[in-house]
Amino acid sequence: MTTTDAAVPTPVVRPRSISEYVGQAALIERLTIAIQAVKARNEAMEHVLLHGPPGLGKTTLAHVIANEMGTTAWVTSGPALNKAADLVGTLTKLGEGDVLFIDEIHRLPPAVEEYIYPAMEDFKVDFTVDSGMHAKVITLTLKPFTLIGATTRAGMLTQPLRARFGITHHLEYYPVADLVEILHRAVGRMGIESVETSGFDAIATRSRGTPRVALRLLRRVRDFAQVRGTGRIDAAAVTAALELEGVDALGLDEIDRKYLTVLADVYEGGPAGLEAIAATMGGDAGTLEDVVEPYLLQIGFLSRTPRGRKLTGAGMAHLGR
């Protein structure tokens, strides 16, 4: 069973078990061994830290681990736990062996993070009530649980917090073959009946190595094929649908192209600072760093130098410079 603080059901396209999960083979093998071991000892799963770009399956893995353990997954985020009482309230809800998934864990306030340490290590929280001469400390005993932290910025985690995770893993971008398999499985669960192999390949190659993007593009192509096409998803339908969405053959969208164009035209290919690029684009530097830059770095269009961001020869050639 899985749940969140708002009781939102798990999307049907998510894998429900380790055997259904596609990709991240090294991580899946480590988790499979750990889950089998702790179930044999009747213990809670070790705490897990997952880091990497968004959309690679960190939340999905939390649900999978909970399902494999036969427990409940509770989902929250670092910004939502803005005071100690929020964290304590969440921890006291947890049942034996439950999974607490904290997205954007690097954004936990320092005062809240201090309460996580004893909870992770000793399954207890010392909570101070009242203040001044009437202050007193109440020790709350927690049921053994598993904390799964997810972050796109592992470097922003404090060392004491990072050291308390038993399993730490960086999620990699998915190869096209894995994305095609994910799309195959999603099609069955989404009730899409008519898809050609060329359609799967065309979507996967435009998905930036990211399952979340692949599934989003699949939904857009499905809608386009239903309304403007024959209802069949093939390479032609994918090309037409994604041209309408502003996604090119490499998976670059409008903000990617704007980033490249600003760096090429305004800063003559760089080097240029991220804050300067963001200001010129009228966007947020954090969004560019977390969402735009990782893929541009992966495909070799961008390089990070000590002086700032710089377009590579491949990036300049893509823009026709």
Secondary structure, 3 states (H helix, E strand, C coil): CECCCCCCCCCCCCCCCHHHCCCCHHHHHHHHHHHHHHHHHCCCCCCEEEECCCCCCHHHHHHHHHHHHCCCEEEEECCCCCCHHHHHHHHHHCCCCCEEEEECHHHCCHHHHHHHHHHHHHCEEEEEECCHHHCEEEEEECCCCEEEEEECCHHHCCHHHHCCCCEEEECCCCCHHHHHHHHHHHHHHHCCCCECHHHHHHHHHCCCCCHHHHHHHHHHHHHHHHHCCCCCECHHHHHHHHHHHCCCCCCCCHHHHHHHHHHHHCCCCCCECHHHHHHHHCCCHHHHHHHHHHHHHHCCCEEEECCEEEECHHHHHHCCC
